[in-house]
Amino acid sequence: MKQPLHKFLIALTIIALFLPKMSTAEHLSVEESIRERIESAAEILDLSIDNQPLNSQKGLITFYSDRQFSKAWLANGQPTPQAYQLIHILNSADQHGLNKSNYHVTAINERLERLKAPLDESEVLMLSVDLDLLLSDAFLTYGTHLVQGQVNPQKLQSKWDTGRRATDMVKILTDAINTNSIEQNLKALIPNQPGYRSLAQALADYRAIKDRGGWPSVTDGPSLRPDEINPRIIELRKRLAASGELPNDVTLDSKEFDQSLQQAVKYFQKRHGLETDSIVGKATLAALNVSVDQRINQIRANLERWRWLPEDLGARHIMVNIAGFELNFVGNGEVLLHMPVIVGKKYRETPIFTGSMTYLVINPSWYVPNSIAVKDKLPILARDPYYIERNHMKLYRGWGADRTEINPLSVNWRQVDPNNFPFRLVQKPGPKNAMGKVKFMFPNPHNVYLHDTSEPSLFNRVDRTFSSGCIRVGKPFALANLVLENNSRMTPDAIREAFDQSDQKTVTLLNPIPVHILYWTAWVDSEGVVQFRRDIYNRDDELIQKLQKSF
């Protein structure tokens, strides 16, 4: 236990010695009262205090039934040191971006204060039972939120399907009480990922910025450019100094856009995913004028997303950040490969899920999904049926062995019904193939995968929402080398030869690789720099609103 907390608990325990004592008869009455409340709630789940239902009703029924309804947080009529330890932890819930009002902090403190006053036996009994139930429910609720998050991602408009952690909170509570390990057991529930810990520290840092007054906004106006002189540049200097991009020892009342300010603007742009041109244009100005409160909420939202992840991401795994347009190949906690990616358009969002890469295809054909064929290709074919030939495609009617190749010039495309498209489009391997030279397959219900591209110039764009849902990778051959490293029956020479040829080749992986397609708008990179990105799919606001609510 940390020394400050230890002294805090000793002091509270000494204070507790002066609270009114209860007799043995009253001690038993507390147990009987707990039993009555639990038994009456066992079928209809109506455990409530102050007309507010408790959050973990089933867990409370199991917990108290297993312990024959004995008190968990009271001894000799007084709250135990464990109770005060839990209260101290609950008061620090905001360190994880959680809303401490969800853990009965006010109701618990009110009852502690009331127990200090002279009371009759019935009042002491009622308050004692309330207090015990509130503390148990707070432990179960807070622990569940650390493990799985405060918000259920399956109930959001945009679902997050990665497989969350699971644990037996009643068992953890029982063990914590029996072994006097409240802090240790709750601490063990915090996500054990470096990304979570560093983002929690960023939350503390940005709250410290808020406590210092936050940062000023920069007045709207024409773009501010290097070497110019403008009164608004003083505002820009103060803004960047407050958030740390501009050193504190730099003069803040200068109107000149000098070299040091240029570097500060470029650094700001880089960590906000903007064009690093040192020009304060529309996009940079908008990012500068996001308030510190908004950034704090953005960090809170992304801490919650970390709590939705499974316990084990895999010793070797691939993590794609949709909002950051990036992919990291991670091995034993280190980023072995980093690259840009292209993700789904705003009306064809790349889904969030976890898969398992089991094979890759070298020189793949592209079997155009029906949705893309109807929405994208059919209007083109109605204007230009030669599009199929120019793009090395074939047109088929039917599926599998029964399919028949159709001459696209024999089809009256203007009469083809989008609601009943009877064809299948297949693009042959080659330089124009949308899949490029390789695609990485992790079978999933979304039919989403990683692949090379025939349009590498798009990686030069800052905003890379160009695909129909799949992820195009910026370094396909480097990724293939890592994926196949000691992970295929093919020799390295055979793999290189397959890439040099034009024939399609499927390579099965000996050890599947977890692939996590995620959505981060705030994170801390491998160099310890806090990164923010624009919420391209508008998913932050809904989550932030739910995090603000108490239930």
Secondary structure as a PSIPRED ss2 file (coil, helix, strand):
# PSIPRED VFORMAT (PSIPRED V4.0)

   1 M C   1.000  0.000  0.000
   2 K C   1.000  0.000  0.000
   3 Q H   0.000  1.000  0.000
   4 P H   0.000  1.000  0.000
   5 L H   0.000  1.000  0.000
   6 H H   0.000  1.000  0.000
   7 K H   0.000  1.000  0.000
   8 F H   0.000  1.000  0.000
   9 L H   0.000  1.000  0.000
  10 I H   0.000  1.000  0.000
  11 A H   0.000  1.000  0.000
  12 L H   0.000  1.000  0.000
  13 T H   0.000  1.000  0.000
  14 I H   0.000  1.000  0.000
  15 I H   0.000  1.000  0.000
  16 A H   0.000  1.000  0.000
  17 L C   1.000  0.000  0.000
  18 F C   1.000  0.000  0.000
  19 L C   1.000  0.000  0.000
  20 P C   1.000  0.000  0.000
  21 K C   1.000  0.000  0.000
  22 M C   1.000  0.000  0.000
  23 S C   1.000  0.000  0.000
  24 T H   0.000  1.000  0.000
  25 A H   0.000  1.000  0.000
  26 E H   0.000  1.000  0.000
  27 H H   0.000  1.000  0.000
  28 L H   0.000  1.000  0.000
  29 S H   0.000  1.000  0.000
  30 V H   0.000  1.000  0.000
  31 E H   0.000  1.000  0.000
  32 E H   0.000  1.000  0.000
  33 S H   0.000  1.000  0.000
  34 I H   0.000  1.000  0.000
  35 R H   0.000  1.000  0.000
  36 E H   0.000  1.000  0.000
  37 R H   0.000  1.000  0.000
  38 I H   0.000  1.000  0.000
  39 E H   0.000  1.000  0.000
  40 S H   0.000  1.000  0.000
  41 A H   0.000  1.000  0.000
  42 A C   1.000  0.000  0.000
  43 E C   1.000  0.000  0.000
  44 I C   1.000  0.000  0.000
  45 L C   1.000  0.000  0.000
  46 D C   1.000  0.000  0.000
  47 L C   1.000  0.000  0.000
  48 S E   0.000  0.000  1.000
  49 I E   0.000  0.000  1.000
  50 D C   1.000  0.000  0.000
  51 N C   1.000  0.000  0.000
  52 Q E   0.000  0.000  1.000
  53 P E   0.000  0.000  1.000
  54 L C   1.000  0.000  0.000
  55 N C   1.000  0.000  0.000
  56 S C   1.000  0.000  0.000
  57 Q H   0.000  1.000  0.000
  58 K H   0.000  1.000  0.000
  59 G H   0.000  1.000  0.000
  60 L H   0.000  1.000  0.000
  61 I H   0.000  1.000  0.000
  62 T H   0.000  1.000  0.000
  63 F H   0.000  1.000  0.000
  64 Y H   0.000  1.000  0.000
  65 S H   0.000  1.000  0.000
  66 D H   0.000  1.000  0.000
  67 R C   1.000  0.000  0.000
  68 Q C   1.000  0.000  0.000
  69 F C   1.000  0.000  0.000
  70 S C   1.000  0.000  0.000
  71 K C   1.000  0.000  0.000
  72 A C   1.000  0.000  0.000
  73 W C   1.000  0.000  0.000
  74 L E   0.000  0.000  1.000
  75 A E   0.000  0.000  1.000
  76 N C   1.000  0.000  0.000
  77 G C   1.000  0.000  0.000
  78 Q E   0.000  0.000  1.000
  79 P E   0.000  0.000  1.000
  80 T C   1.000  0.000  0.000
  81 P H   0.000  1.000  0.000
  82 Q H   0.000  1.000  0.000
  83 A H   0.000  1.000  0.000
  84 Y H   0.000  1.000  0.000
  85 Q H   0.000  1.000  0.000
  86 L H   0.000  1.000  0.000
  87 I H   0.000  1.000  0.000
  88 H H   0.000  1.000  0.000
  89 I H   0.000  1.000  0.000
  90 L H   0.000  1.000  0.000
  91 N C   1.000  0.000  0.000
  92 S C   1.000  0.000  0.000
  93 A H   0.000  1.000  0.000
  94 D H   0.000  1.000  0.000
  95 Q H   0.000  1.000  0.000
  96 H H   0.000  1.000  0.000
  97 G C   1.000  0.000  0.000
  98 L C   1.000  0.000  0.000
  99 N C   1.000  0.000  0.000
 100 K H   0.000  1.000  0.000
 101 S H   0.000  1.000  0.000
 102 N H   0.000  1.000  0.000
 103 Y H   0.000  1.000  0.000
 104 H C   1.000  0.000  0.000
 105 V H   0.000  1.000  0.000
 106 T H   0.000  1.000  0.000
 107 A H   0.000  1.000  0.000
 108 I H   0.000  1.000  0.000
 109 N H   0.000  1.000  0.000
 110 E H   0.000  1.000  0.000
 111 R H   0.000  1.000  0.000
 112 L H   0.000  1.000  0.000
 113 E H   0.000  1.000  0.000
 114 R H   0.000  1.000  0.000
 115 L H   0.000  1.000  0.000
 116 K C   1.000  0.000  0.000
 117 A C   1.000  0.000  0.000
 118 P C   1.000  0.000  0.000
 119 L C   1.000  0.000  0.000
 120 D C   1.000  0.000  0.000
 121 E H   0.000  1.000  0.000
 122 S H   0.000  1.000  0.000
 123 E H   0.000  1.000  0.000
 124 V H   0.000  1.000  0.000
 125 L H   0.000  1.000  0.000
 126 M H   0.000  1.000  0.000
 127 L H   0.000  1.000  0.000
 128 S H   0.000  1.000  0.000
 129 V H   0.000  1.000  0.000
 130 D H   0.000  1.000  0.000
 131 L H   0.000  1.000  0.000
 132 D H   0.000  1.000  0.000
 133 L H   0.000  1.000  0.000
 134 L H   0.000  1.000  0.000
 135 L H   0.000  1.000  0.000
 136 S H   0.000  1.000  0.000
 137 D H   0.000  1.000  0.000
 138 A H   0.000  1.000  0.000
 139 F H   0.000  1.000  0.000
 140 L H   0.000  1.000  0.000
 141 T H   0.000  1.000  0.000
 142 Y H   0.000  1.000  0.000
 143 G H   0.000  1.000  0.000
 144 T H   0.000  1.000  0.000
 145 H H   0.000  1.000  0.000
 146 L H   0.000  1.000  0.000
 147 V H   0.000  1.000  0.000
 148 Q H   0.000  1.000  0.000
 149 G C   1.000  0.000  0.000
 150 Q C   1.000  0.000  0.000
 151 V C   1.000  0.000  0.000
 152 N C   1.000  0.000  0.000
 153 P H   0.000  1.000  0.000
 154 Q H   0.000  1.000  0.000
 155 K H   0.000  1.000  0.000
 156 L C   1.000  0.000  0.000
 157 Q C   1.000  0.000  0.000
 158 S C   1.000  0.000  0.000
 159 K C   1.000  0.000  0.000
 160 W E   0.000  0.000  1.000
 161 D E   0.000  0.000  1.000
 162 T C   1.000  0.000  0.000
 163 G C   1.000  0.000  0.000
 164 R C   1.000  0.000  0.000
 165 R C   1.000  0.000  0.000
 166 A C   1.000  0.000  0.000
 167 T C   1.000  0.000  0.000
 168 D C   1.000  0.000  0.000
 169 M H   0.000  1.000  0.000
 170 V H   0.000  1.000  0.000
 171 K H   0.000  1.000  0.000
 172 I H   0.000  1.000  0.000
 173 L H   0.000  1.000  0.000
 174 T H   0.000  1.000  0.000
 175 D H   0.000  1.000  0.000
 176 A H   0.000  1.000  0.000
 177 I H   0.000  1.000  0.000
 178 N H   0.000  1.000  0.000
 179 T C   1.000  0.000  0.000
 180 N C   1.000  0.000  0.000
 181 S C   1.000  0.000  0.000
 182 I H   0.000  1.000  0.000
 183 E H   0.000  1.000  0.000
 184 Q H   0.000  1.000  0.000
 185 N H   0.000  1.000  0.000
 186 L H   0.000  1.000  0.000
 187 K H   0.000  1.000  0.000
 188 A C   1.000  0.000  0.000
 189 L C   1.000  0.000  0.000
 190 I C   1.000  0.000  0.000
 191 P C   1.000  0.000  0.000
 192 N C   1.000  0.000  0.000
 193 Q C   1.000  0.000  0.000
 194 P H   0.000  1.000  0.000
 195 G H   0.000  1.000  0.000
 196 Y H   0.000  1.000  0.000
 197 R H   0.000  1.000  0.000
 198 S H   0.000  1.000  0.000
 199 L H   0.000  1.000  0.000
 200 A H   0.000  1.000  0.000
 201 Q H   0.000  1.000  0.000
 202 A H   0.000  1.000  0.000
 203 L H   0.000  1.000  0.000
 204 A H   0.000  1.000  0.000
 205 D H   0.000  1.000  0.000
 206 Y H   0.000  1.000  0.000
 207 R H   0.000  1.000  0.000
 208 A H   0.000  1.000  0.000
 209 I H   0.000  1.000  0.000
 210 K H   0.000  1.000  0.000
 211 D H   0.000  1.000  0.000
 212 R C   1.000  0.000  0.000
 213 G C   1.000  0.000  0.000
 214 G C   1.000  0.000  0.000
 215 W C   1.000  0.000  0.000
 216 P C   1.000  0.000  0.000
 217 S C   1.000  0.000  0.000
 218 V C   1.000  0.000  0.000
 219 T C   1.000  0.000  0.000
 220 D C   1.000  0.000  0.000
 221 G C   1.000  0.000  0.000
 222 P C   1.000  0.000  0.000
 223 S C   1.000  0.000  0.000
 224 L E   0.000  0.000  1.000
 225 R C   1.000  0.000  0.000
 226 P C   1.000  0.000  0.000
 227 D C   1.000  0.000  0.000
 228 E C   1.000  0.000  0.000
 229 I E   0.000  0.000  1.000
 230 N C   1.000  0.000  0.000
 231 P C   1.000  0.000  0.000
 232 R H   0.000  1.000  0.000
 233 I H   0.000  1.000  0.000
 234 I H   0.000  1.000  0.000
 235 E H   0.000  1.000  0.000
 236 L H   0.000  1.000  0.000
 237 R H   0.000  1.000  0.000
 238 K H   0.000  1.000  0.000
 239 R H   0.000  1.000  0.000
 240 L H   0.000  1.000  0.000
 241 A H   0.000  1.000  0.000
 242 A H   0.000  1.000  0.000
 243 S H   0.000  1.000  0.000
 244 G C   1.000  0.000  0.000
 245 E C   1.000  0.000  0.000
 246 L C   1.000  0.000  0.000
 247 P C   1.000  0.000  0.000
 248 N C   1.000  0.000  0.000
 249 D C   1.000  0.000  0.000
 250 V C   1.000  0.000  0.000
 251 T C   1.000  0.000  0.000
 252 L C   1.000  0.000  0.000
 253 D C   1.000  0.000  0.000
 254 S C   1.000  0.000  0.000
 255 K C   1.000  0.000  0.000
 256 E E   0.000  0.000  1.000
 257 F C   1.000  0.000  0.000
 258 D C   1.000  0.000  0.000
 259 Q H   0.000  1.000  0.000
 260 S H   0.000  1.000  0.000
 261 L H   0.000  1.000  0.000
 262 Q H   0.000  1.000  0.000
 263 Q H   0.000  1.000  0.000
 264 A H   0.000  1.000  0.000
 265 V H   0.000  1.000  0.000
 266 K H   0.000  1.000  0.000
 267 Y H   0.000  1.000  0.000
 268 F H   0.000  1.000  0.000
 269 Q H   0.000  1.000  0.000
 270 K H   0.000  1.000  0.000
 271 R C   1.000  0.000  0.000
 272 H C   1.000  0.000  0.000
 273 G C   1.000  0.000  0.000
 274 L C   1.000  0.000  0.000
 275 E C   1.000  0.000  0.000
 276 T C   1.000  0.000  0.000
 277 D C   1.000  0.000  0.000
 278 S C   1.000  0.000  0.000
 279 I C   1.000  0.000  0.000
 280 V E   0.000  0.000  1.000
 281 G C   1.000  0.000  0.000
 282 K H   0.000  1.000  0.000
 283 A H   0.000  1.000  0.000
 284 T H   0.000  1.000  0.000
 285 L H   0.000  1.000  0.000
 286 A H   0.000  1.000  0.000
 287 A H   0.000  1.000  0.000
 288 L H   0.000  1.000  0.000
 289 N C   1.000  0.000  0.000
 290 V C   1.000  0.000  0.000
 291 S C   1.000  0.000  0.000
 292 V H   0.000  1.000  0.000
 293 D H   0.000  1.000  0.000
 294 Q H   0.000  1.000  0.000
 295 R H   0.000  1.000  0.000
 296 I H   0.000  1.000  0.000
 297 N H   0.000  1.000  0.000
 298 Q H   0.000  1.000  0.000
 299 I H   0.000  1.000  0.000
 300 R H   0.000  1.000  0.000
 301 A H   0.000  1.000  0.000
 302 N H   0.000  1.000  0.000
 303 L H   0.000  1.000  0.000
 304 E H   0.000  1.000  0.000
 305 R H   0.000  1.000  0.000
 306 W H   0.000  1.000  0.000
 307 R C   1.000  0.000  0.000
 308 W C   1.000  0.000  0.000
 309 L C   1.000  0.000  0.000
 310 P C   1.000  0.000  0.000
 311 E C   1.000  0.000  0.000
 312 D C   1.000  0.000  0.000
 313 L C   1.000  0.000  0.000
 314 G C   1.000  0.000  0.000
 315 A C   1.000  0.000  0.000
 316 R E   0.000  0.000  1.000
 317 H E   0.000  0.000  1.000
 318 I E   0.000  0.000  1.000
 319 M E   0.000  0.000  1.000
 320 V E   0.000  0.000  1.000
 321 N E   0.000  0.000  1.000
 322 I C   1.000  0.000  0.000
 323 A C   1.000  0.000  0.000
 324 G C   1.000  0.000  0.000
 325 F C   1.000  0.000  0.000
 326 E E   0.000  0.000  1.000
 327 L E   0.000  0.000  1.000
 328 N E   0.000  0.000  1.000
 329 F E   0.000  0.000  1.000
 330 V E   0.000  0.000  1.000
 331 G E   0.000  0.000  1.000
 332 N C   1.000  0.000  0.000
 333 G C   1.000  0.000  0.000
 334 E E   0.000  0.000  1.000
 335 V E   0.000  0.000  1.000
 336 L E   0.000  0.000  1.000
 337 L E   0.000  0.000  1.000
 338 H E   0.000  0.000  1.000
 339 M E   0.000  0.000  1.000
 340 P E   0.000  0.000  1.000
 341 V E   0.000  0.000  1.000
 342 I E   0.000  0.000  1.000
 343 V E   0.000  0.000  1.000
 344 G E   0.000  0.000  1.000
 345 K C   1.000  0.000  0.000
 346 K C   1.000  0.000  0.000
 347 Y C   1.000  0.000  0.000
 348 R C   1.000  0.000  0.000
 349 E C   1.000  0.000  0.000
 350 T C   1.000  0.000  0.000
 351 P C   1.000  0.000  0.000
 352 I E   0.000  0.000  1.000
 353 F E   0.000  0.000  1.000
 354 T E   0.000  0.000  1.000
 355 G E   0.000  0.000  1.000
 356 S E   0.000  0.000  1.000
 357 M E   0.000  0.000  1.000
 358 T E   0.000  0.000  1.000
 359 Y E   0.000  0.000  1.000
 360 L E   0.000  0.000  1.000
 361 V E   0.000  0.000  1.000
 362 I E   0.000  0.000  1.000
 363 N C   1.000  0.000  0.000
 364 P C   1.000  0.000  0.000
 365 S C   1.000  0.000  0.000
 366 W E   0.000  0.000  1.000
 367 Y E   0.000  0.000  1.000
 368 V C   1.000  0.000  0.000
 369 P C   1.000  0.000  0.000
 370 N H   0.000  1.000  0.000
 371 S H   0.000  1.000  0.000
 372 I H   0.000  1.000  0.000
 373 A H   0.000  1.000  0.000
 374 V H   0.000  1.000  0.000
 375 K H   0.000  1.000  0.000
 376 D H   0.000  1.000  0.000
 377 K H   0.000  1.000  0.000
 378 L H   0.000  1.000  0.000
 379 P H   0.000  1.000  0.000
 380 I H   0.000  1.000  0.000
 381 L H   0.000  1.000  0.000
 382 A H   0.000  1.000  0.000
 383 R H   0.000  1.000  0.000
 384 D C   1.000  0.000  0.000
 385 P C   1.000  0.000  0.000
 386 Y C   1.000  0.000  0.000
 387 Y H   0.000  1.000  0.000
 388 I H   0.000  1.000  0.000
 389 E H   0.000  1.000  0.000
 390 R H   0.000  1.000  0.000
 391 N C   1.000  0.000  0.000
 392 H C   1.000  0.000  0.000
 393 M E   0.000  0.000  1.000
 394 K E   0.000  0.000  1.000
 395 L E   0.000  0.000  1.000
 396 Y E   0.000  0.000  1.000
 397 R E   0.000  0.000  1.000
 398 G C   1.000  0.000  0.000
 399 W C   1.000  0.000  0.000
 400 G H   0.000  1.000  0.000
 401 A H   0.000  1.000  0.000
 402 D H   0.000  1.000  0.000
 403 R C   1.000  0.000  0.000
 404 T E   0.000  0.000  1.000
 405 E E   0.000  0.000  1.000
 406 I E   0.000  0.000  1.000
 407 N C   1.000  0.000  0.000
 408 P H   0.000  1.000  0.000
 409 L H   0.000  1.000  0.000
 410 S H   0.000  1.000  0.000
 411 V C   1.000  0.000  0.000
 412 N C   1.000  0.000  0.000
 413 W H   0.000  1.000  0.000
 414 R H   0.000  1.000  0.000
 415 Q H   0.000  1.000  0.000
 416 V C   1.000  0.000  0.000
 417 D C   1.000  0.000  0.000
 418 P H   0.000  1.000  0.000
 419 N H   0.000  1.000  0.000
 420 N H   0.000  1.000  0.000
 421 F C   1.000  0.000  0.000
 422 P C   1.000  0.000  0.000
 423 F E   0.000  0.000  1.000
 424 R E   0.000  0.000  1.000
 425 L E   0.000  0.000  1.000
 426 V E   0.000  0.000  1.000
 427 Q E   0.000  0.000  1.000
 428 K C   1.000  0.000  0.000
 429 P C   1.000  0.000  0.000
 430 G C   1.000  0.000  0.000
 431 P C   1.000  0.000  0.000
 432 K C   1.000  0.000  0.000
 433 N C   1.000  0.000  0.000
 434 A C   1.000  0.000  0.000
 435 M C   1.000  0.000  0.000
 436 G C   1.000  0.000  0.000
 437 K C   1.000  0.000  0.000
 438 V E   0.000  0.000  1.000
 439 K E   0.000  0.000  1.000
 440 F E   0.000  0.000  1.000
 441 M E   0.000  0.000  1.000
 442 F C   1.000  0.000  0.000
 443 P C   1.000  0.000  0.000
 444 N C   1.000  0.000  0.000
 445 P C   1.000  0.000  0.000
 446 H C   1.000  0.000  0.000
 447 N C   1.000  0.000  0.000
 448 V C   1.000  0.000  0.000
 449 Y C   1.000  0.000  0.000
 450 L E   0.000  0.000  1.000
 451 H E   0.000  0.000  1.000
 452 D C   1.000  0.000  0.000
 453 T C   1.000  0.000  0.000
 454 S C   1.000  0.000  0.000
 455 E C   1.000  0.000  0.000
 456 P H   0.000  1.000  0.000
 457 S H   0.000  1.000  0.000
 458 L H   0.000  1.000  0.000
 459 F H   0.000  1.000  0.000
 460 N H   0.000  1.000  0.000
 461 R C   1.000  0.000  0.000
 462 V C   1.000  0.000  0.000
 463 D C   1.000  0.000  0.000
 464 R C   1.000  0.000  0.000
 465 T E   0.000  0.000  1.000
 466 F E   0.000  0.000  1.000
 467 S E   0.000  0.000  1.000
 468 S C   1.000  0.000  0.000
 469 G C   1.000  0.000  0.000
 470 C C   1.000  0.000  0.000
 471 I E   0.000  0.000  1.000
 472 R E   0.000  0.000  1.000
 473 V E   0.000  0.000  1.000
 474 G C   1.000  0.000  0.000
 475 K C   1.000  0.000  0.000
 476 P H   0.000  1.000  0.000
 477 F H   0.000  1.000  0.000
 478 A H   0.000  1.000  0.000
 479 L H   0.000  1.000  0.000
 480 A H   0.000  1.000  0.000
 481 N H   0.000  1.000  0.000
 482 L H   0.000  1.000  0.000
 483 V H   0.000  1.000  0.000
 484 L H   0.000  1.000  0.000
 485 E C   1.000  0.000  0.000
 486 N C   1.000  0.000  0.000
 487 N C   1.000  0.000  0.000
 488 S C   1.000  0.000  0.000
 489 R C   1.000  0.000  0.000
 490 M C   1.000  0.000  0.000
 491 T C   1.000  0.000  0.000
 492 P H   0.000  1.000  0.000
 493 D H   0.000  1.000  0.000
 494 A H   0.000  1.000  0.000
 495 I H   0.000  1.000  0.000
 496 R H   0.000  1.000  0.000
 497 E H   0.000  1.000  0.000
 498 A H   0.000  1.000  0.000
 499 F H   0.000  1.000  0.000
 500 D H   0.000  1.000  0.000
 501 Q C   1.000  0.000  0.000
 502 S C   1.000  0.000  0.000
 503 D C   1.000  0.000  0.000
 504 Q C   1.000  0.000  0.000
 505 K E   0.000  0.000  1.000
 506 T E   0.000  0.000  1.000
 507 V E   0.000  0.000  1.000
 508 T E   0.000  0.000  1.000
 509 L E   0.000  0.000  1.000
 510 L E   0.000  0.000  1.000
 511 N E   0.000  0.000  1.000
 512 P E   0.000  0.000  1.000
 513 I E   0.000  0.000  1.000
 514 P E   0.000  0.000  1.000
 515 V E   0.000  0.000  1.000
 516 H E   0.000  0.000  1.000
 517 I E   0.000  0.000  1.000
 518 L E   0.000  0.000  1.000
 519 Y C   1.000  0.000  0.000
 520 W C   1.000  0.000  0.000
 521 T C   1.000  0.000  0.000
 522 A E   0.000  0.000  1.000
 523 W E   0.000  0.000  1.000
 524 V E   0.000  0.000  1.000
 525 D C   1.000  0.000  0.000
 526 S C   1.000  0.000  0.000
 527 E C   1.000  0.000  0.000
 528 G C   1.000  0.000  0.000
 529 V C   1.000  0.000  0.000
 530 V E   0.000  0.000  1.000
 531 Q E   0.000  0.000  1.000
 532 F E   0.000  0.000  1.000
 533 R C   1.000  0.000  0.000
 534 R C   1.000  0.000  0.000
 535 D C   1.000  0.000  0.000
 536 I C   1.000  0.000  0.000
 537 Y C   1.000  0.000  0.000
 538 N C   1.000  0.000  0.000
 539 R C   1.000  0.000  0.000
 540 D H   0.000  1.000  0.000
 541 D H   0.000  1.000  0.000
 542 E H   0.000  1.000  0.000
 543 L H   0.000  1.000  0.000
 544 I H   0.000  1.000  0.000
 545 Q H   0.000  1.000  0.000
 546 K H   0.000  1.000  0.000
 547 L H   0.000  1.000  0.000
 548 Q H   0.000  1.000  0.000
 549 K C   1.000  0.000  0.000
 550 S C   1.000  0.000  0.000
 551 F C   1.000  0.000  0.000
